[in-house]
């Protein structure tokens, strides 16, 4: 069974700062998910990545399969980025199927 | 996501009563999942489905059952609700492609008194 750890648990930043959230897992996988949970509770998928780097707007996700580690970066952070960010990996490794989730990183960006 | 509807959005029920939560999708996704989210825990898988009438247990399946009689609907049933099942329940779907992202419903807040 995979173990997924996120750090930090809580993060407060000033508007404009560069943000990094980390995720590590214990069992080899071929795809990892990053999700965003809004203050209202809705959850959206940000990235699903299996290697290298993906970029969407000010969000960048990287993964190192060998080191079993992924990072989510936010450039030029804004108060609207305030949310809980969650990473998830396949429960038994591999790529698809049921997932195990980290406990999330609560980000608060102050104006 | 616009294509995934959970109902009801909120429910208060008494201990010992049966409760059914519904997840309806218009995306024709193969995989459907039920998760619960509790303070101090990440999302935890209750049950999932990989096709019509094909379901399997997740990490926290005790006290729950599911059914999927057609592609678009995945029902979660609490046969006899307990206070420990007070939680926020999320349904999610995923396409068959290995690169498919997850799509979440808006959640159902269930309170068992």
Interface residues (C-beta under 8 A of the other chain):
Chain A: X4 X31 X33 X35 X41 X42 X43 X44 X45 X47 X48 X50 X86 X88 X91 X95 X96 X97 X98 X99 X100 X101 X102 X103 X104
Chain B: X1 X31 X33 X40 X41 X42 X43 X44 X45 X48 X50 X56 X58 X59 X88 X90 X92 X94 X98 X99 X100 X101 X102 X103 X104 X106 X107
